[in-house]
């Protein structure tokens, strides 16, 4: 996998010498979306890096290539970044351009370790800072169910 901290203009070069049609499709999909250029241009550059590293054309990029690019990006450039370096929008752009099969997930959210599937009740309660307190329904006060959480909603 090719990694660089400044992949500026690689998409323009590859569009001229390797895959004019593929990069034109990406730019068409980009203009059809509601996401701005400051997000999409780095996404097209990231796709160009995949194409440059793996060979072939834009249509040859696989879902596995995208997952690998995200993994490598986080390994080489750990920690948060404001530059969009870790943004998964490039995958969504490929998906909307029809590069992946129609039944492919529309986002890489399911591949991210940050989103590891269904969240247990405890994590939901912690995430949304749910507190146990009585609830009023009309003139009635219902006692808190915090102690019974696992018995009341075991299907979550």
Residue, then its C-alpha position, 0 to 999 in steps of 0.5 A: x500500500x502506498x502511503x504519503x502524508x501529501x498525496x496532492x494531485x495524484x488523481x489528476x495524473x492517474x486520470x490522464x495516464x491510466x484511467x480517465x473514464x474511472x476518475x471522470x465517473x468519480x467526479x460525476x458521482x462527487x458532483x451529484x452528492x451533497x458533500x463539498x469539495x473539501x471532503x471529496x477531493x481528498x477522497x478522490x486522492x485516496x482512491x488514486x493512491x489505492x489505484x496507484x498502489x494496486x494497479x488497474x483502474x478505479x473499477x478494480x478497487x475492492x472493498x478489501x482495498x478500502x478496508x486496508x487503506x483505512x487500516x494503513x492510514x490509522x497505523x501510519x498516522x495514528x491519532x485524530x487528524x483534522x485533515x480528513x486523512x482517516x475519513x471513510x468518504x472515499x468508500x462511499x464515493x466508490x459505492x455511489x459511483x457503482x464500483x461495488x456490487x449493489x448489495x455492498x454496504x453503503x458505508x465502511x461503518x460496519x468494518x470500523x472497530x469503532x462500530x463493533x456491532x450491536x451495543x449492549x444496554x450498559x453501553x447505551x445507558x453510559x453513552x446517553x447518560x441515562x439516569x434512574x429517576x421516577x417517571x410521571x404518567x398523568x397523576x401516577x409516579x412510576x418508580x425507576x427500573x434501573x435495578x431491573x434493566x436486564x430483566x425488563x429489556x433483555x432483548x437489547 
